Amino acid sequence: MATSTKSTTIRFDTNVLNLIHKQAELDGETPTDYMRKAVLEKLEDSLDYQDAVNNIRASQGQTVSRDDVMKQLGL
């Protein structure tokens, strides 16, 4: 199944854009791929945070220690 894509415009100060281009080149990426990757990582972090908050609320603040989790997993 093909996915649909759309484009958007992001405006950066010239100095910032130059840094993005230089870093993308160092990383062997195009500036577009570099920026796309950065946005997707930020989005993933935000979704992970929201998921954690929801899990804490659902557990009513009860937590399990790392040691207990390791024991439950047999590690």
Backbone as CSV, one residue per row, in Angstrom:
resi,resn,N_x,N_y,N_z,CA_x,CA_y,CA_z,C_x,C_y,C_z
1,MET,0.842,-1.168,0.000,0.000,0.000,0.000,0.898,1.245,0.000
2,ALA,0.688,2.107,-0.953,1.480,3.336,-1.046,0.955,4.352,-0.039
3,THR,1.890,5.117,0.503,1.481,6.153,1.437,1.467,7.493,0.734
4,SER,0.619,8.348,1.204,0.502,9.689,0.653,1.424,10.626,1.422
5,THR,2.076,11.519,0.730,2.938,12.489,1.395,2.534,13.895,1.009
6,LYS,2.838,14.813,1.888,2.613,16.233,1.646,3.880,16.967,2.031
7,SER,4.030,18.161,1.565,5.208,18.945,1.921,4.799,20.165,2.728
8,THR,5.776,20.713,3.432,5.571,21.926,4.206,6.837,22.759,4.098
9,THR,6.759,23.977,4.524,7.916,24.867,4.495,8.316,25.220,5.915
10,ILE,9.609,25.137,6.187,10.143,25.549,7.474,11.154,26.651,7.201
11,ARG,11.046,27.724,7.911,11.982,28.827,7.728,12.986,28.825,8.874
12,PHE,14.260,28.928,8.505,15.344,28.986,9.471,16.192,30.217,9.212
13,ASP,16.770,30.722,10.264,17.793,31.747,10.128,18.907,31.162,9.258
14,THR,19.544,31.993,8.465,20.591,31.527,7.558,21.689,30.759,8.283
15,ASN,22.109,31.246,9.433,23.162,30.554,10.189,22.728,29.165,10.621
16,VAL,21.496,29.041,11.077,20.979,27.737,11.495,20.879,26.805,10.289
17,LEU,20.384,27.309,9.187,20.259,26.480,7.991,21.628,26.005,7.505
18,ASN,22.620,26.869,7.575,23.974,26.461,7.204,24.478,25.349,8.109
19,LEU,24.204,25.448,9.408,24.603,24.392,10.347,23.902,23.077,10.024
20,ILE,22.631,23.146,9.693,21.872,21.945,9.328,22.496,21.289,8.102
21,HIS,22.805,22.088,7.100,23.407,21.551,5.873,24.768,20.916,6.163
22,LYS,25.579,21.576,6.967,26.894,21.039,7.295,26.777,19.734,8.075
23,GLN,25.880,19.697,9.057,25.717,18.487,9.864,25.150,17.349,9.031
24,ALA,24.199,17.656,8.174,23.635,16.626,7.301,24.719,16.033,6.414
25,GLU,25.572,16.882,5.875,26.665,16.393,5.032,27.612,15.499,5.832
26,LEU,27.945,15.916,7.055,28.806,15.099,7.909,28.185,13.736,8.203
27,ASP,26.862,13.721,8.348,26.145,12.479,8.656,25.828,11.673,7.394
28,GLY,26.192,12.202,6.223,25.926,11.495,4.971,24.469,11.497,4.577
29,GLU,23.759,12.547,4.969,22.334,12.650,4.671,22.075,13.930,3.892
30,THR,20.938,13.966,3.237,20.512,15.221,2.641,19.960,16.098,3.756
31,PRO,19.972,17.408,3.577,19.367,18.272,4.599,17.896,17.918,4.862
32,THR,17.174,17.556,3.816,15.762,17.185,3.988,15.633,15.938,4.860
33,ASP,16.428,14.915,4.570,16.374,13.692,5.382,16.795,13.964,6.816
34,TYR,17.800,14.815,6.990,18.278,15.168,8.327,17.158,15.833,9.138
35,MET,16.475,16.802,8.511,15.390,17.500,9.219,14.199,16.589,9.459
36,ARG,13.867,15.743,8.482,12.753,14.806,8.645,13.020,13.873,9.828
37,LYS,14.246,13.347,9.884,14.630,12.449,10.968,14.524,13.146,12.323
38,ALA,14.968,14.396,12.394,14.907,15.150,13.650,13.460,15.359,14.097
39,VAL,12.589,15.681,13.159,11.177,15.901,13.502,10.538,14.593,13.962
40,LEU,10.813,13.502,13.260,10.231,12.209,13.641,10.730,11.745,15.005
41,GLU,12.007,11.984,15.312,12.534,11.630,16.636,11.858,12.453,17.731
42,LYS,11.661,13.731,17.476,10.980,14.604,18.447,9.538,14.125,18.650
43,LEU,8.866,13.775,17.573,7.492,13.289,17.661,7.433,11.984,18.453
44,GLU,8.359,11.077,18.187,8.401,9.809,18.918,8.641,10.047,20.410
45,ASP,9.549,10.955,20.735,9.810,11.283,22.145,8.553,11.818,22.823
46,SER,7.840,12.685,22.124,6.622,13.267,22.684,5.552,12.200,22.898
47,LEU,5.389,11.310,21.937,4.401,10.235,22.075,4.789,9.279,23.198
48,ASP,6.085,8.980,23.329,6.551,8.128,24.426,6.259,8.774,25.777
49,TYR,6.484,10.079,25.869,6.212,10.802,27.114,4.723,10.750,27.452
50,GLN,3.882,11.005,26.442,2.433,10.961,26.673,1.997,9.570,27.119
51,ASP,2.585,8.543,26.520,2.277,7.166,26.895,2.677,6.901,28.343
52,ALA,3.851,7.390,28.742,4.315,7.205,30.118,3.390,7.907,31.105
53,VAL,2.984,9.116,30.793,2.065,9.853,31.666,0.752,9.095,31.809
54,ASN,0.236,8.585,30.698,-1.016,7.821,30.748,-0.863,6.557,31.586
55,ASN,0.285,5.887,31.464,0.520,4.675,32.253,0.627,4.985,33.745
56,ILE,1.276,6.083,34.093,1.381,6.481,35.501,0.002,6.806,36.055
57,ARG,-0.798,7.525,35.269,-2.163,7.841,35.717,-2.982,6.570,35.896
58,ALA,-2.858,5.635,34.961,-3.629,4.393,35.031,-3.213,3.544,36.223
59,SER,-1.941,3.632,36.612,-1.459,2.843,37.752,-1.666,3.567,39.071
60,GLN,-2.255,4.741,38.998,-2.496,5.583,40.180,-1.199,5.851,40.933
61,GLY,-0.118,5.985,40.175,1.167,6.338,40.771,1.960,5.182,41.341
62,GLN,1.399,3.971,41.296,2.133,2.821,41.818,3.252,2.457,40.840
63,THR,4.414,2.159,41.387,5.558,1.816,40.553,6.139,0.484,40.982
64,VAL,6.990,-0.066,40.121,7.689,-1.313,40.409,9.174,-1.026,40.216
65,SER,9.985,-1.476,41.144,11.417,-1.211,41.051,12.031,-1.998,39.893
66,ARG,13.161,-1.522,39.449,13.885,-2.204,38.384,14.255,-3.614,38.822
67,ASP,14.687,-3.771,40.050,15.056,-5.088,40.579,13.866,-6.055,40.525
68,ASP,12.680,-5.567,40.906,11.502,-6.421,40.868,11.153,-6.838,39.439
69,VAL,11.289,-5.910,38.508,11.028,-6.238,37.103,12.023,-7.295,36.621
70,MET,13.275,-7.116,36.960,14.300,-8.079,36.560,13.989,-9.473,37.132
71,LYS,13.554,-9.513,38.388,13.194,-10.788,39.008,12.009,-11.431,38.290
72,GLN,10.994,-10.612,37.973,9.808,-11.128,37.288,10.171,-11.688,35.908
73,LEU,11.167,-11.097,35.280,11.603,-11.544,33.958,12.635,-12.665,34.032
74,GLY,13.059,-13.010,35.256,14.047,-14.056,35.428,15.452,-13.652,34.990
75,LEU,15.733,-12.371,35.099,17.059,-11.878,34.692,17.928,-11.528,35.877
